[in-house]
């Protein structure tokens, strides 16, 4: 039941923008809770990388006195990876195209993370 609700939130998020290529909800220890990933992406790898990057981002924000971490954004030549907390125990990871309209994606991701937090 809960996993169906999480999958529904991801499907809604993927439908909000053609620029979003994939999404996943990962526990803070790196286990995939729900995903809408293409077949060429390994869930375990996405989960582990997301948890590691968010943990590093948390520590960096603390060590450099930047306050509480809100999100981690990685820009590559083939697109973006956006990670944000979705409650205390989960991470929402979004893969977006290189020409994505990030302002709209940030807004949609914030709303989805809030919905995920309520479900968890």
C-alpha positions in Angstrom: 0.0 0.0 0.0 2.6 2.5 1.1 4.9 1.6 -1.9 2.0 2.1 -4.2 1.5 5.6 -2.8 5.2 6.4 -3.2 5.2 5.1 -6.8 2.1 7.2 -7.6 3.9 10.3 -6.3 6.9 9.5 -8.5 4.7 8.9 -11.6 2.9 12.2 -10.9 6.3 14.0 -10.6 7.6 12.4 -13.8 4.4 13.6 -15.6 4.9 17.2 -14.5 7.8 17.8 -16.9 9.1 16.3 -20.0 12.6 17.3 -18.7 12.4 14.8 -15.9 13.9 11.5 -17.0 13.9 9.4 -13.9 13.0 9.5 -10.2 13.6 7.5 -7.1 12.9 7.5 -3.4 15.8 6.1 -1.4 16.2 5.4 2.3 19.0 7.3 4.0 20.9 4.1 4.2 20.8 3.7 0.4 17.9 1.2 -0.2 15.5 1.9 -3.0 12.0 2.4 -1.6 10.2 3.2 -4.9 11.4 4.2 -8.4 10.5 5.3 -11.8 13.8 4.6 -13.5 14.6 3.5 -17.1 15.8 0.0 -17.6 19.4 1.1 -18.2 19.8 2.4 -14.6 20.6 0.0 -11.8 18.4 0.7 -8.8 21.1 -0.4 -6.3 23.7 2.0 -7.8 21.3 4.9 -7.9 20.3 4.3 -4.3 23.9 4.0 -3.0 25.1 7.1 -4.9 22.1 9.2 -3.7 22.6 8.3 -0.1 26.3 8.9 -0.2 26.0 12.3 -1.9 23.3 13.5 0.4 25.3 12.4 3.5 28.3 14.3 2.1 26.2 17.3 1.4 24.8 17.3 4.9 28.3 17.1 6.4 29.6 19.9 4.0 26.7 22.2 4.9 27.4 21.6 8.6 31.2 22.0 8.4 31.0 25.1 6.4 28.3 26.7 8.5 25.7 26.8 5.7 22.8 25.6 7.9 20.5 22.7 7.2 21.0 21.0 3.8 18.1 21.5 1.4 19.3 19.9 -1.8 22.3 18.6 -3.7 22.5 19.5 -7.4 24.9 17.9 -9.8 25.3 19.2 -13.3 26.9 17.0 -16.0 27.1 17.5 -19.7 24.2 15.0 -20.2 21.9 16.5 -17.5 21.3 17.1 -13.9 20.9 15.0 -10.7 18.9 16.7 -8.0 18.7 15.1 -4.5 16.6 16.4 -1.6 15.4 15.1 1.7 11.9 13.7 1.8 11.4 13.5 5.5 14.0 12.3 8.0 14.5 8.9 6.5 14.3 9.3 2.7 15.9 11.0 -0.2 14.2 12.0 -3.4 16.5 11.8 -6.5 15.5 13.2 -9.8 17.4 12.9 -13.1 16.7 15.7 -15.6 17.7 16.6 -19.1 20.6 19.1 -19.8 18.2 21.8 -21.0 15.7 21.4 -18.2 13.9 24.4 -16.7 15.3 24.0 -13.2 13.0 26.5 -11.5 9.9 24.5 -12.3 11.6 21.2 -11.4 12.7 22.6 -8.1 9.1 23.6 -7.3 7.7 20.2 -8.4 10.4 18.3 -6.4 9.7 20.3 -3.3 6.0 19.5 -3.5 6.7 15.8 -4.2 9.2 15.6 -1.3 6.5 17.0 1.0 4.0 14.4 -0.2 6.6 11.7 0.3 7.3 12.9 3.8 3.6 12.7 4.7 3.3 9.1 3.4 6.4 8.0 5.3 
